[in-house]
């Protein structure tokens, strides 16, 4: 889909940089990316990661009763705005600044995963 001048890889990097990050489960398993001749598609897989919906909308903490809104709007506000800005930015050097920022976020998360979080997630699946 070259008519907007953005690749699926760039779309993936931006979307992943906006995913709330705790142990990495949503980051690793929560998003699916695809494309066809007319569009890119990001699917937030709530069958695999059911709490995506609650993170996006906010929720009431079961124990404290407090409203949890830390990640509220991470799709609707942060991801959509970042993608829109990136796609509509005609200046390549400004896109590079956005790329660098998103890549730093994604790389930091990958570094955490390589330090043993993936093994702990796999271990928890067997309990």
N, C-alpha and C positions, 0 to 999 in steps of 0.2 A: 504494500500500500504506500507507494512512494509519493503520492500527490500532496501529502502534508509535510513531507520531508522529515518524518520521524520514524524510527524503526521500532519493532516490537521489543527489542532489547532495551531501548531507552524508556519505553512505556513500563516495562517490567521493573527497571531500576527505580524509577520514580515511585511507582506504586509500592514496592517493597520498602522504600525508605520512609513511607508514611505509616506502615503497619505498627501498631502498638507492640512493644517488645518486652516480654518478661523472661520466659524460658525458651522462646523461639518456636514454640509449636505452631502458632498462627503464621509466623513468618515462613516456616518450612512447609507446612501442609495446607494453609488456608486459602491460597490464591492459585488460580489457574489462568493461563494466558493463551489466547489463540488469535488468529487472524484469517480473514478471507480477502477476496478482491476488493471489498468495499469498506471494511472496518476492522478495528482491533477490539477484542473482547477481554475484559478482566472479570473473572468470576470469583466471588468470595464464597467459598464452599462451606456453608453452614451445616452440611451433613457431617463433614469431617471435623470442623471446629465450630460447634454450636454457639459458643459465646461471642462470636463475631457480632451478631445482632445486638447483644447487650452492651458490648463495647461501643458500638456505633451510636446507639440510642441513649446510653446511660442507664443506670439501674439503681435500685435500693439495696444497700448492703444487708445481707441476711441477718447479721449479728448486731451491728450498730444501728441499723435503720437509717444511716446517712445516705444521701443521694451521691452516687459515684458518677462523676462527669469528666474525669481526667482525659479519657480518650473519645468522649462524645464528639461525633462529627468527623472522625478520622477518615472516613470515605467521602461523605457528602461535602465536607468543607475542605479539609487539608489535601486529600488526594486529587479530587476534581479540580480544585484551584491550582495545584501544582502542575497538573497535566495541561490545563487550559493555558496557563502562563507559558509553559514550555512550548506548546504547539504554536501559540500565537506570537512567539518571540522570533522576529525575523533575523536578528543579529546573532551570528554564530558565536561571537565571543561571550555574549550574555548567556547563551545556551551552555557554553562550556563552564561558566561559573555555577550554573544550576547543576550540571552533570557532576562537577567536582564535589559539590556539597552533598548530593545524593549518594555518590560513590563512597564518600567518607562514612556516611551513615551505614550503608550496606556493608562496607568492609569491616567496620567496627563490630557489627553483628556477626559476620562470618568469623571474625577472630574469637569472639565469645563462644561460638559454636564449636570451633576447633579446639577449644580448651576443655572439652569434656561434657558440655551440655547435651550434645546429641546422644552420647552414650547413656547419660542419665535418663533422657527421654525414652530411649529404647528399653532401658531397664524397667521404667515405670509401666510400659505397655504390657509387660509380662506378669504384673501383680494382680 
